[in-house]
Amino acid sequence: MVSEAKSAGAPPLLLASTSPRRRFLLREAGIAFAAVAPRDVAEDFPPGEPAEDLVVRHALAKARSVAAANRGRLVLGADTVVVLDERIFGKPADEEEARAMLAQLAGRTHTVYTGLALVDGPSGREAAEAEATAVTMRPLGDEEIKYYVATGEPLDKAGAYAVQGRGALLVKRVDGDYFNVVGLPLYRLSKMLAALGYDVFR
């Protein structure tokens, strides 16, 4: 478990993820938490399953896997994918796949979906929703793609780019929640927490 500094009055949140980007966003938002890696959660991509359903299902599986071993705690799960022409892009397996993903996304608008799931041990309630954001990439040359992939940044990112890193130079426009593209839509999360009785400002 990776513990983060606690602030007074914050929810007793467990993040079912070791993503440094999600940890960063929660810290910046002042939400106290600890991060726990989910166990035995397979991220499958069945043909025909809508992206918003898929990310919610994955997020719930992650949250439930951590909640099972931490009863009485509030657990947050999240999952992010990129979708272009109904094709789902997860994390690239290697540099070759990363280059192929970026070549397809270049010069076009795709959609980033993040599923959020909350499993509230004290009340026994669950909540799960998806956020969607449209991202338009500028046209990219083969050398630009090759150079960016060589930095290593795309290899653990859905869609093979990081909008908060060097990948920002590839993005022409973001329509919707920017933080969703990073991997954690904070506004939607705050509304979901409030619905379960947790005030992020206290």
Beta strands, then each sheet from edge to edge (+ up, - down):
strand 1: 2-3
strand 2: 13-15
strand 3: 33-35
strand 4: 74-84
strand 5: 87-89
strand 6: 109-120
strand 7: 125-137
strand 8: 171-175
sheet 1: 1+ 3- 2- 4- 5+
sheet 2: 1+ 3- 2- 4- 6+ 7- 8+
end
